[in-house]
Amino acid sequence: MRTIEIIENIEYGPKDTIYFKTDHRFPTITDVNIISDELIIAIHRVGQKVYLIKLNENEHTPTYEILDTLLLNYQTEILTRKNNRLYIITFGKQLIIVDIIDNVKLKFIKEINLSDNNNCYHGLEIYRNNLYIVPSIVKNEPLHIVKVLLNNKEYKISKIITPDLIKNTGKYRIKDISFINDNKILLIIMINNGKTLMKDCNHCDNGFIGLYNYNINHADPSKSDSKLLDKYDFGESHLDSLIINKLNNNNIFYLTAQEDEGGFIYKGFINLNKNKIENITKIKCDDFPHGIDINNNYNLIGFTSYATSSVYISKLDELWLNEV
């Protein structure tokens, strides 16, 4: 396991504190994207920064070098990448587009406002040249999934709305999304307890991962339909990020979770023949894990920890040697 610790000189205040029961965290390194075995991207939420990081190998100890840092105008949350273009969700309603130039420089490209309301978006994934974004908080509108058409001329925005999303507006907070195929997706969902806020001591919601069948009406996404096929309940927990390993149609997913016993990386399998979530296992990690990524070309998995302000990089097969 390789550790990249990034400490910013920030004075965190009460408004930055997020609780899971009596444990708390400050939002530090919030996500990672693995470009290669020598190059990664990391983002810092409160620091509002994007880092381009080179991983070095020497005879004794692995080191790293921050090649470039880009300061944004917003707190960051989760990112994804298509080739050399980064798509970063802020802790709010902005989508930030950043390019990686010659693997040595970061360049701000564009800022897109996703809503006229004060929504807070959290997870995102690129699928078939569309960017899909899910909200943790919606204000004055139904729960939805944002669909952004990716091209260099315009970024057409539409909102996927289903009866299930309408019914659970105000109850569900969707934390992340990942497509299995054109009709089946995984969603990480937190169920609002309706009593406390994340900034309150003793706050705790219940979380689950849901396997959904989605029939997206591309002509009018607001008239789409969905059905919950299966789910795995985590009980009292704090879930954040999800990724599916689609290599050879394995459909193995990984997600980050904070529970009573601390931080964990979960692993599970999507059985499409039975429409079931199966073979759930987990490994212990540092507290308050948040972002997660895999790169099959290099057999690497990476995840971040708010508690340690760090990125962790491991060989995918080696990480699961420490299964709980």
Secondary structure as the mmCIF struct_conf table of DSSP 4:
data_model
#
loop_
_struct_conf.conf_type_id
_struct_conf.id
_struct_conf.beg_label_comp_id
_struct_conf.beg_label_asym_id
_struct_conf.beg_label_seq_id
_struct_conf.end_label_comp_id
_struct_conf.end_label_asym_id
_struct_conf.end_label_seq_id
STRN STRN1 ARG A 2 GLU A 5
HELX_RH_3T_P HELX_RH_3T_P1 PRO A 14 ASP A 16
STRN STRN2 ILE A 18 PHE A 20
STRN STRN3 LYS A 21 LYS A 21
TURN_TY1_P TURN_TY1_P1 THR A 22 THR A 22
STRN STRN4 ASP A 23 ARG A 25
STRN STRN5 ILE A 29 ILE A 34
BEND BEND1 SER A 36 GLU A 38
STRN STRN6 LEU A 39 HIS A 44
TURN_TY1_P TURN_TY1_P2 ARG A 45 GLN A 48
STRN STRN7 LYS A 49 ASN A 56
BEND BEND2 GLU A 59 HIS A 60
STRN STRN8 THR A 63 LEU A 71
BEND BEND3 ASN A 73 TYR A 74
STRN STRN9 THR A 76 LYS A 82
TURN_TY1_P TURN_TY1_P3 ASN A 83 ASN A 84
STRN STRN10 ARG A 85 THR A 90
BEND BEND4 PHE A 91 LYS A 93
STRN STRN11 GLN A 94 ILE A 101
TURN_TY1_P TURN_TY1_P4 ASP A 102 VAL A 104
STRN STRN12 LYS A 105 ASN A 113
BEND BEND5 ASP A 116 ASN A 117
STRN STRN13 CYS A 120 TYR A 127
TURN_TY1_P TURN_TY1_P5 ARG A 128 ASN A 129
STRN STRN14 ASN A 130 ILE A 137
BEND BEND6 ASN A 140 GLU A 141
STRN STRN15 ILE A 145 LEU A 149
BEND BEND7 ASN A 152 LYS A 153
STRN STRN16 ILE A 157 ILE A 160
HELX_RH_AL_P HELX_RH_AL_P1 PRO A 163 LYS A 167
TURN_TY1_P TURN_TY1_P6 ASN A 168 LYS A 171
STRN STRN17 TYR A 172 PHE A 179
BEND BEND8 ILE A 180 ASN A 183
STRN STRN18 LYS A 184 ILE A 191
BEND BEND9 GLY A 194 LYS A 195
TURN_TY1_P TURN_TY1_P7 MET A 198 LYS A 199
BEND BEND10 ASP A 200 ASP A 200
TURN_TY1_P TURN_TY1_P8 CYS A 201 ASN A 202
STRN STRN19 HIS A 203 HIS A 203
STRN STRN20 ASP A 205 ASN A 215
BEND BEND11 HIS A 218 ALA A 219
HELX_RH_3T_P HELX_RH_3T_P2 PRO A 221 LYS A 223
STRN STRN21 ASP A 225 ASN A 245
HELX_RH_3T_P HELX_RH_3T_P3 LEU A 247 ASN A 249
STRN STRN22 ILE A 252 GLU A 259
TURN_TY1_P TURN_TY1_P9 ASP A 260 GLU A 261
STRN STRN23 GLY A 262 ASN A 271
TURN_TY1_P TURN_TY1_P10 LEU A 272 ASN A 275
STRN STRN24 LYS A 276 CYS A 285
BEND BEND12 ASP A 286 PHE A 288
STRN STRN25 PRO A 289 ASN A 295
TURN_TY1_P TURN_TY1_P11 ASN A 296 ASN A 299
STRN STRN26 LEU A 300 SER A 305
TURN_TY1_P TURN_TY1_P12 TYR A 306 SER A 309
STRN STRN27 SER A 310 LYS A 315
HELX_RH_AL_P HELX_RH_AL_P2 LEU A 316 LEU A 319
HELX_RH_3T_P HELX_RH_3T_P4 TRP A 320 ASN A 322
STRN STRN28 GLU A 323 GLU A 323
#
